């Protein structure tokens, strides 16, 4: 079956099963183009909660599909590839996070959405890169904070807000690979280009950035900026939406330190058009969790949605 047939079948099945397809900006371009909605983690959480469909097909990674299921426990949530994980979630196992919390009982646990349902259930509130600063600004100034699992995002917010934050030592395998040396070489070659970067990048990259923001913020920035050329410091899948929604602008992928495609998330790229088709055809893999876990994890997620 070719790509056209897959697309036709996906759209046919979507109508038959009353499904909605949600996709993250880091998905392959053909999946983004088929989706009913493409967004960042916060936008996708909101869309999942509001979904008027019997089936949610989530083209993203495991923690995102889990969030959709937690917000819609009675609905079927499908993920094209169950192995589409996240290095941040993998680096913050629930037993270790529980111990971290117990060692700092006076701290308020703000946890980045890139984590497992078990870790969400142990948190006071969930945040995304686009909502973290807003959420933190609503907490008392003297409230010490545990921020997990992304140390780079946490450090960026700590610098911006001056808050007392203890950081979990985790990072994203994509965003920690960007090379300052290659960035400077790219800036010399393209002096008219602005560097835009995701706050999951290391501080050495963020210090060079003209603009730092979440995936949705980066897209809005390039849409509204008078500049014509941008060096993009995040996963390269985002450039599809940037190219689709602007005209006459050039986007250059910030290269990783190694000579590899390390600026592509291997987890996000596990989802393919064929797997999207197969998961809808076979109604599997499904996201399943206990009611008790979903009930506990829903509280900090709902708190995020209310405070965002």
N, C-alpha and C positions, 0 to 999 in steps of 0.2 A: 504494500500500500504506500502511495507517495504522500508528500506533505499536504497536497490539495485534498486528497481523500480523507486524511486524518482530520483536517480542519472541518470538512463537511460533516463527517461523522460526529465529531465533538459537538458541533452546533446543533445537530439533529438530536443527539442524546440529551443535551442540556435542556432542550425544550420538552422532550418526552418525560424526563424525570424531575422537572421543575427545579433545576439546579442553578446555582450562581458560581461563576469561576472568579476567584480572587487571586491576584498575582503580585508578587513583590517586584520592585524595580530591577532587581538583580537577576530575574529570570531571563531565559533565552527570548530573543525578540519575537519569535513566532508565537510563543505562549503569551507574552504581553499583549500582542495584537488580537488574540482570541478572548482575552479576559474581559469580564464585565466591568472590573475595576482593577486598576494598578495603583499601588500606593506604598507608603512606608509602614512601619510596624504599628504606629498609632492609628493611622488612617484605616489600615486593614482591620485592626481590632474594632474600630467603630463600625465599619461596614459589615463585619461578621456579626456583631450584636444586632444590627438593624436588618439583617438579611431576611427578606420575605421569600424564602425558598425552602424546599424540603431537604435539599442536599447542598452542602457547601464543598466545592472542590477547591482545595487550597494549594496553589502552585507557589510554594515557598519552602521553608524548612520546618522541621518537626515542631519546634516550640511555637511557631506561628499557628500551625494547624491545631495544636493543643489548646492554644488561647481561644481559637474559634469554637472548639468543642466545649470548653469551659463556659463560654458565654451563651452557647446554644446546646445545652445537654440533651435535648430531645431530638436534635437533628443529626443526620448522617454527615460526618465530615470525612472527606477523602483526601489523601496525600499521594501524588503520583509515585513517589519513591519513599518508603518508610525509613530508608537509611540517610535521607537528606537531613543531616544534623547541623551542629554549630559548634565551633571550637570553644566559644565562650561558655555555652551550656555544658559541654563535656568537661571543661576545666573547673567547674563549680558543682561537684557532686553534693547531693542533699545532706548526707551524714557530716561531711566536712563543714558545710555551711551552717548546719545546726550547732556544731561545736563553736564555730566563729561567733554566732549570735550569743551563745551561752557565756562565752568569755567576755562579752561586752554588753551586759544586761541593761545598761542605761542608754544605749545607742538606739536610734530609730533606723530600722533596716529599709533602705531604699534600694530596690533591685531592678536592674536593667531587664527589659522584657526578654532579652536573649538568655533565657535560663529555662530549666525544666519546670513542669507543673509542681513537682515536689518542692523545689526551691521557692517558687512563687507562694506556695501554701505556708512557707516558713517566714515570709516577708511581711513587713507592715504596709508597704505600698510598692507598686510596680511603676516604672517609668520607661520612656523611650528617649532617644537622643533629642527629639523635638520638644519633649515635655519636661525633661528633668529639671531644668533651671526654674521653670514656672512652678513646679511642685515644691522644690526646695525653698523657694521664696515665701511659700505659705506656712512654713514651719517656724516655730519660735527661734530667734537668733541664737539662743544659748543651747539649743538642742543638738547634741553630738550625733553624727550620722555614720552608719555603716553603708558604704556604697559598693555594690557587687554587680556582676563579676568583672567589669571592664575597667582596668586601672587607668587607661588613657582617657576614656570619657570622663571618669571620675576626677582625674587630675585636671582636665580642662574646666570642668564645672567648679571644682574647688578653687582654681585660680580666678575664675570669673566672679564667684560669689564671696570668696574669703571665708567660707564656712569650715567648721571643724568636721572633717570627713576622714574616716579610716577606710582605706581602699583594699578590696580583695585583689590579689595579684593574678589577674587574668587579662587576656588580650585576644583580639581577632587575628586569625592566621593571615587574612588578606591585608588588613590595614597596618599590621606591624612589619610588612615586608617592603614597604615603599622606601626607596633609596634617596637620601638627601643629595648624594653625589650626582645621581642621574637627574634629579629634579633641577639642580643648578645648571647642569649641561643643557637641559631642555629650555630653561629660562634664558640662557645665553643665545640659544638658537632661535627662540621665539620671545624676544623682549617685550612684544606687545600683548603677550598672553597673561591673563590673571590666573593665579592658583586658587582653586576652590577645593576644600577638603572636608571630609567627615571627621567629627571629633573622636572617632575610634582610632585615628592615626596617632602615631607617636608625636610627642611634643616638638621634636626637632623638625618635623614636617609642618605642624600647625603654626610654628613661629614664622614660617615663610608665607603663610596663606593670606590672601586678600579677603577671603570670606570662609568662615567655618559654619557648617550647619548639617542638619539631618538630610537624608536623601531628598525628601520633598522640598526642603528649604533650598537645597542646591539647585534643583530644577527651577524653582520660582526665581532664584537669583539670576540664572543665565537667561531666563525669559525676559526679565526686566532690565538687565544690565545693558548699557550702551556699548559695552565692549563686544568685540567680534571673535575673540579667541580665548579659549580657556584650557588650562591644564587641570584634569579632573582627578582628584585624590580620593577615590573610593572604588568600589567594584565596578568593572567596566560595563556591566549590564545596564547601568543607569544612562549611559550615553545614547541608547536607543530612544528613550523618551525625550532627551535633550534635543536630539536631531529631529524628532517628529514634531516637536512643539515650537521650534524656532526656524528662522530662515536666514541664510547668509552668515551663519556662525560656525566656527571650527572648534572641535573638541579633541584634545590630545590626552590619551591615557597616561597617567603618572606611572612610570615603569618600576617594577620591583627591583630589589638589589640583585637577585639571581637572574640568569638568562632563562626565564621560564614564563609560563602564563599565570604566575602567582597572584596577579591582580584580578584573577577570576576566582570566585568562591567555588571550590570543588563540590561543596554540599548543594548550593543553589543549582549548579549545573548538572546535578544528578537527575533533575526533572527534565524530561524531554517531551516533545510533542507525542511521540509514540506511547510513552508511559502515561501521559495525560489521557490519551484515548483508551488505553487498556484499563486504567483505574476506573474510568466511567463505565466502560463495557462490563467489567467484572464486579463493580461496586466494592473494590478492595484495592489497596490497603485502607482500612478504616481506623480512625483514631478512637481508641477506647480507654477509658479511665474509670475508676470507682467513683460513685456518687459522692462519697465522703471526701475524696481528694479534690474533686471539682468544686464542691461547696466551700472548702477551705481556700482554694486558690482563687476563687471568684472574688472574694472580699477585697484583696489588695488590687486586683485588676479593675473592679468597679470603682474603687477609690481613685485610681489613676484617671479613669474616664471622667469622673466628677471633677477632679482638680485640674484637668487639662483644658 
